[in-house]
Amino acid sequence: MVATEIAPRITIDPQVRFGKPVIQGTRVPVELVVAKLGGGMTMAEVAAEFDLSLDDIQAALRYAASVVASEDVRVFP
């Protein structure tokens, strides 16, 4: 199967990382990029560590933001 683009620069492929969203042309999961940034790494550090462009990292953040924005969270007492 060929990778399917689900957002700009973000793809899924059942044969790559169990179908998790990754940066296009890589095996780097979006969740890993976001986790590294959340853990305190800079965009430049993440880019260097995973051989990504700053545009790739921004695409991962945009995708993650869109997923969270569409999430329906309900709190029950």
MOKAPE-V155796 format. One record per residue. N is the residue number from 1. RES is the residue in three letters. SS is DSSP state (a for helix, b for strand, c for the rest). OMEGA is omega in whole degrees, -180 to 180 (* if undefined). NEAR is the number of other C-alpha atoms within 8 Angstrom. Layout:
N&RES&SS&OMEGA&NEAR + N&RES&SS&OMEGA&NEAR
//
This chain:
1&MET&c&178&5 + 2&VAL&c&178&4 + 3&ALA&c&179&7 + 4&THR&b&178&7 + 5&GLU&b&-180&10 + 6&ILE&b&177&7 + 7&ALA&b&178&7 + 8&PRO&c&178&6 + 9&ARG&c&-179&10 + 10&ILE&b&-179&15 + 11&THR&b&171&13 + 12&ILE&b&178&13 + 13&ASP&b&-179&14 + 14&PRO&c&-179&9 + 15&GLN&c&-178&7 + 16&VAL&b&177&9 + 17&ARG&a&176&10 + 18&PHE&a&177&7 + 19&GLY&a&177&9 + 20&LYS&c&177&10 + 21&PRO&c&179&11 + 22&VAL&b&174&13 + 23&ILE&b&-177&14 + 24&GLN&c&178&8 + 25&GLY&c&180&4 + 26&THR&c&172&6 + 27&ARG&c&-177&8 + 28&VAL&c&-179&9 + 29&PRO&b&176&11 + 30&VAL&a&-177&13 + 31&GLU&a&178&8 + 32&LEU&a&179&8 + 33&VAL&a&-179&12 + 34&VAL&a&180&11 + 35&ALA&a&179&8 + 36&LYS&a&177&10 + 37&LEU&a&178&11 + 38&GLY&a&179&7 + 39&GLY&c&175&6 + 40&GLY&c&177&6 + 41&MET&c&176&9 + 42&THR&c&177&7 + 43&MET&a&180&9 + 44&ALA&a&179&7 + 45&GLU&a&179&8 + 46&VAL&a&179&14 + 47&ALA&a&-179&12 + 48&ALA&a&-176&8 + 49&GLU&a&-175&7 + 50&PHE&a&180&7 + 51&ASP&c&179&7 + 52&LEU&c&173&10 + 53&SER&c&176&7 + 54&LEU&a&176&9 + 55&ASP&a&177&6 + 56&ASP&a&-178&10 + 57&ILE&a&177&12 + 58&GLN&a&177&8 + 59&ALA&a&178&11 + 60&ALA&a&179&14 + 61&LEU&a&177&10 + 62&ARG&a&179&8 + 63&TYR&a&180&10 + 64&ALA&a&179&11 + 65&ALA&a&-180&8 + 66&SER&a&177&8 + 67&VAL&a&179&8 + 68&VAL&a&-179&7 + 69&ALA&a&-179&6 + 70&SER&c&-180&6 + 71&GLU&c&179&6 + 72&ASP&c&-177&4 + 73&VAL&c&178&4 + 74&ARG&c&179&4 + 75&VAL&c&179&4 + 76&PHE&c&180&3 + 77&PRO&c&*&2
//
